[in-house]
């Protein structure tokens, strides 16, 4: 076995480089310890998923798309008595209504769950298999009452999930914070103990997936005489923690990292859709062995506004980056929190930093709430996708000062990258990309979920696509903001000379 030394960080004249290398060594150590203690990691059993997806990418040019899904999403929908026509609504709302997916980075699969509010009450799980490209079902929908509450209360109500679905590789679980739950349009609720109370966040165990079982227990299935139909797949984490839970998850955003061998989720949560979200850190314990979780509020928003959107974690510079909302006096396109300043004892000490985006010609780039965002550590860029119909994306370098901090670098240049392939997602999202755009470091590519749509043959589908980013070598040259001033000044000087000399240009 190759010897790896995680403790030595070579000094560099640039403090920012040292900061990034030291942080990277710590996270590498955490990941190495996790893998070393679990030699039977799920990833080993699902190498075929990554082999298939990698082969698709190998045949795709940089800046291009390739469809990874086969068959149709509706192939996995429940049918017959399990569907109970009219009881739940239209499963397409799981994609169309303010939704997100969780990318299973261990298996190379995609987990899709949602619906919610007044759109769809079914709480079944869908799993897209990266090895075959086909859609499957991880559970049947639970039985619900007229208010959308799950009978027995041992599985979550369906919900608009915004950017709130995420995979936890250490615990090997799917996590959802929900958002706007069926019936109330608010946080999860349960009647498990006979009283209505707040519930969640919820974990779903992919090891228990069964297309012919409901996810919960306690008569949450349709065949109450057959308890074997109950899959016991969901875990309600409500109260299994220290600290204070976030107030709600409407318009929420999330990003994941393994820290000290634990699953850690960074997330934003808002009260009453004020537009000024707080930043939280949610650390999960060893769930299967009774471990407890920890909630910490580590930052606040004062300088930027934001409603629905998406977020990512810049692991090189330790930054939480989310899309913002340009409204009134708030003109920032991105909201950033420096996690080096995270302070659970004094969250107000870690305030948001606003970033303005400009196009390559210096004109203003205005973001909107439809964008998905993900960080590409291979070339230190954030990549945005709004699901438009020509398959283009936008890329921006993350700018920091000599210490690796944002400092005064609050204007970033965005490059529009047109698709290099004729094939690309249909896009045209009804409610936005949100959490349907993620990056996988193993593949070195982005995973995108297309909008739910009717195909030419009458089938209903949501395609899974891979996007192969431009490498650092082939990425377009981006003039940084300070260059514009010199460029414009140079034009003015040239113009003055031309006028004085009476030079005619043709």
N, C-alpha and C positions, 0 to 999 in steps of 0.2 A: 504494500500500500504506500502510495506517495505521501511523504511527510509534509505536513502543512503547518506553517508557523503563522498563527494569527496575532501574535503579540508585537511583532516588529513592524513599525511604520517608519519608513525612510523619511528623513527630514527633507523638506523642500523650502526653497526661498519664499514661496508664496504660502502665507498662512491658510488661505482658502483651500489649497490642495491638501495640506496636512489635515485640516478639519474634515475634509471629505474622506481621505484615506483612513483616518482613525475611526470615523463613524462606520465606514464600510467594513472595517475589520471586526468591529463589535457585532454587526449584524451577521457577518459571515460566520463568526464563532457561534452565535445563537442558532443559526441554521444547521451548522455542522453538528452541534450537540444534539439537536432534535433528530437529525437523520441517523446519527450514530447510535442513539438510544432506541431507534425503531427500525431495525434492519428489514422488517417486512412491510415497509411503507407501501401504501396503495399505489404510488407512482410506478413501482416496479412491475406491477401486474397490469398496468395499462399503457405500457410503452408503445403498443400498437396504435393508440390514438395519436400520440405525438409523431410517430413514424408516418402515418397517413397524412396528417396535417402538414408536416414538414415537406413531404413530397409534393403536395399541392403548391406550397410556397416556392419550392425550388424551381417550378415551372412558370412562376409568375414574375414579371418584371418589377423592379422597384417602382413604387408609386402606383401599383396596380392592385386590383381586386381579384379574388377567386371565390366562387361559391363553394362552401364546404358541406352544405346540407344536401341530402338526397331525400326523395319522397316528400311528404307534406306534413305540416304541423297538425292538420286535422286528422291525419291517420292515427294519432295517439289520443284523440278525444274519447271520453267515455261514451258508450252507446247503450241502447236498450234501457233496462230497468236502472242501471247504474247512472245513466244520464238524467233520468226523470225529466223529459222535455218540458221546458218552461219553468222549471223549478229554479234554475240558476241564472239563466240568461245566456248570452252568447260568449263562448270561450275566447273569441278573438279579442275581447276587452282585456284579457291578461297581458296582451302586448300593447294594444292601442291606448289604454287608459292610464297614463302617467306611470310608466312601468320601468323595471330594471331586471337584469339577470345577474346571477352569480356564476363566475367562471371557476370551475373546479380545476385548479392548477395541478392537482395530484393525478387526476384521471384524464384530463384533457376533454372534459365534458362541460356542458352548459346546463344550469338549473334555472328553470323559469317558473315563477310563482307570483300570483298577484290577483288582479281583478278589482274588487273593492267598490266601496261607497254605493252608488246607485247603478253601477255598470254590470257587475258580475259577482255572484255570491259563492260560486264554487271555489273550494280551497285545495283542489288537487295539485299535485306537483308534476311538472314535466321535466324530463331529462333528455337532452340531446346528446347522442353518443358520438364522440369524435372519431372513434375507430370505424364506424360504419356510415356515419353521416346522417343517420335516421333519428327521427323523433320517437321517444317512448314516454310512457307515463310512470311516474314514481309512486303514485297513490291514486285512489278514487276520491271524489269529493265527499266531504262529511255532510251528514244530514243537518239542515238548518231550519230554524223557525221563521215566522213571517217577518221578523226584524233582522234576519241575517245572522242571528246568534247560532253557534254550533251546539247541537244537542250534546249534552254531557260535558261540554266545555274543555275537552282535552286536546283540541287542535285550534289553530288560530282562525279567526274570521278572515275572509279574503280582504285585500286592501290595495289601494293605489300605493305603489312602493317607491315612486320617485327614483332616488339613487340610493335606496336603503337595503338592497339585497347584496349579500357578500358571502364568500366562502372562507372557512377557517381551516387551514391545512393542519395545524397542530392537533386540534380536536377532531378533525375530519368531519366537519358539520357545515350545513348551510345555515346562515343566520339572516333573519329578517326583523327589522324594526317596525315594519308596517308603514303606516302613514295615514291614509284616510280609509278606515275600516268600513266594511259593509254595515249599512243601517245608520250609523251615527256620523260617518265621515270623520272620525277622530281616532284616538288610540285604541289598541286592542282591548277587548273586554271578554270576560269569561264568566260562566255560571257553574264552574266545576264544583265549588263548595256549597252550592245552593243559593248563593247571593251573587249579584252582579258586582264585579270589581275589575280594576285595571289588570291587564295581563301583558305578558311579553317583556322583553324581546323573546322570540321563539327560535329554537334550533330544530333542524330536521336532519335525521340520521340517514345518509345515503346507503349505509350498509343494510338498512331495513327496507329499502325500496321494494315495492310489490305493486304491480299494476292492478291487481285485483283486490287490494285491501284499502280501507280508509286509513288516513294518517293517524287518527286519534284512537281513543278507547272509550269506555263507559257509554256504550250505545250510540256512538257517533256515526255508526254505519246504518245502512238501510235494513239489513237483515239482522235484527236484534237477537234472533234466536241462535245466531251463529257467531259467538264471540271471536272465533278464529279469523273473522273478516276484519277485526280491528288490528291495525299494524303497529300501534304504539311507537310511531315514528317521531312524534313531536315532543319537545321539552320546553316547558314554560319557565323562563329564567327569572320571572318576576320575584323580587325580594331576595334572590340568591346572590347578594352582593353587599359590599360596604359602600358608603357614599350615597349621593342623591342622583336618581335617574333624571335624564333630560325631560323637559315638560311635554314634548310631543315631537312628531316626526313628519308632519306635512312639509313639503318642499325640502326634505332632508337630503344631505349628501354624506357619503362615507368614503374612506380609504383604509387600506389594510397594510399592516407590517407585522412580522414576527419579531418580538423583542424579548430577550432573555428566555427563549424557549417557550414563550406564551403568545397566544393570539391576541393582538391589540388592534382595535378598530378606532380610528379617529373619525369624528362625525360632527356635523353642524346641526343644531336644532334651534327652533324659533318658538316664541310664545305668541299666539294669536296672529300669526303671519305679519309680524311687524316689519319684516325686511331686514332686521338686525339680529342675525343668528349668533349664538354662542358656540364656541368650540369645546368639544368634550373628548375625553380619552376613556374608552371602555376596554378593560383588560379582563379576559376570560380565564377562569381557572381550569383545572383538569375536570371537565364536566362529567365524564363517565366514572370518576372516582370521588365524586362529592366535592370537588373544588369550588371555591366561591369566586365571584367576579368583583371588580372594582370600578366604580364610576368616579370620574374627576372632571370638573369644569376647569379648562386650562386657558381660556381666552374669550374675548368679547369682540363685538363689532361696533365701531363708532364712526368709521371713516368711509365705509362702503355700504351699499344696499344690495340685497339679494333675495330673490324669492325662489321659485323652482330653478333647478340647475343641476350641476354635477361637480365632482371634485376628484382630485388625484393627489398622490403623495410623491413629492420630489425627494427621493431617497438620497441623492447626492448632496443636496444642500439642506436637507431636513426641513422642508417647507410643505405646509398644507395649502394647496392651491384650488380654489373653486371659482366657478363662473359667477360674475356679479350681475347687477341690474343697473343700467344707465337710466336714472330717473331723477328729475328735479335737480338739486345741486350735486347729486352723486353721479359722477361721470366715469368712474372706474369700470373697466371691463373684467377685471379679475380681483378677487380678494385673496390675500395671502396672510397666513400666520407662520411666524418663525418658531418652530417647535423647540429650538434651543432656549427660547424664552418662556416655554410653558410653565405656568405657575399655578398649581392647584390651591395654594394658600391665598393667592391674590390674583385671580383671573384677570382683573382689570389692568394689571401690569403688562399683559400681553394683548395689545390691541392690533386690529387688522391693518394691513398695508394695502393700499390701492394701486393697481397697475393699469396704465392706459396702453391700449394696443393701437399701433398704426400700421398701415400698409407699407409696402416697399417704397412707394413714391412719396411717403410722408403724409398721405391723407389719412383721415381718421377711420379706424375700424371699429364699428359698433357691434358689440356682442348682443345676443338675445338669449332668452331662456331655453331655447331648443337645443343648444349645443351639448354634446358629450365631450369630455376632456380626459386625457390620459397622459402619463409621463413615460417617455422613452429614455431609459437610462443609458442606452447604447450610444446615443449622441446628444444627451443632455437637452432634450427639447420637450415641450408640451405640444400635443397634437389635438386639434379640435375637429369635430365632425358634426355638422348640423343635419345630416341626412338629406341633403339636396339631391336633385335628380341626376346630376352629372358626375357624381362620385368624387368630387374634389374635397380635399381637406386643407386645413390651415396649420402651419407649424411655426413655432416661435422658440428662439433660444432663451433659456433662463439666464438672466443677467444678475451677477452678484459683484460685490466689491472685492478688494484684496483680502478681506477677512472672511469671505464666503457668505456675507450678509447681503440683503437687498440694498441697504444704504439708499443712495440717491438714484439708483437705476430703476426708476418707476415707469419708464416708457420702453416698451418692447416692440420689436418689429415682427409682423406676421407675414409669412409667405404663403400665398395661395398655390397649392399643388394640384393641378388637374390630373385626373385619372389617366394612367398610361395604358389602361385596358378598356376595350369597348364594353366589357361586362362589368357591372357594378350594381350595388343595391338600388332598388326602386326609390327608396326614401319617401319623401313627401309625408312626413309624420304628422299626425293629427295633434299630438300633445308634446312632441319633442323627443329627442334622442335620450336625454337624461342618463340613466344607468345602463344603456344598451350599447356601450362602447368601452372596451377595456383592452389593456395591453398584457401580453404574456411574455415574460422574459425568456422562457425556454424556447419559444417559437421565434422570438424577436419580431413579433407581428401583433397587429391589433385584431380583436374579435368584435364583430358588429352584428347586431340583430336587426334585420330589416323590418319595415312597417308591415303590419298584418294586412293582407290584400287577397283579392280573388284572382286566381290564375286563369289563363286562357281556356283550360280544360274544365273550369268550373270549381276546381278545388280551392280551398282556403289555406294560405301558407304564410309563414314568416321565415325567411331564409336566414341561415347563418353564413356569414361572410368573413373572410380573412383579408386584411389589408397589409401589404408588404411596404413598409416605410422606406423612404429614401435613406441611403447610408450617408454617413458624414462626408464621404468622398464625393458623392453625387448630389448632395443637398444644394439647393440654390444659394448663391451668395446673398447674404442679407446685410445691407448697410445699416449700421446701428444709428440710433437717433442723433447722436452728436455729429454724425457725418452730414446730416441734412443741412445743418447751419452752415458748414463749410461749403457744401455744394451750392446752396442758394447764394451765399456770399460771392462765390466764384462766378456764378451766372451774372450777378449784378455788375461785377467788375468788367467781365467780358462785354456785357451790354453797353456799359459806359464807353468802353474803348471803341466799340463798333459805331456808336452814335457820334463820337468825336471825330472819327476818321471817315465817316460817311460810307462805311463798307456795306455793300449790298449782298444779302444772302439769298441764294436761289437753289 
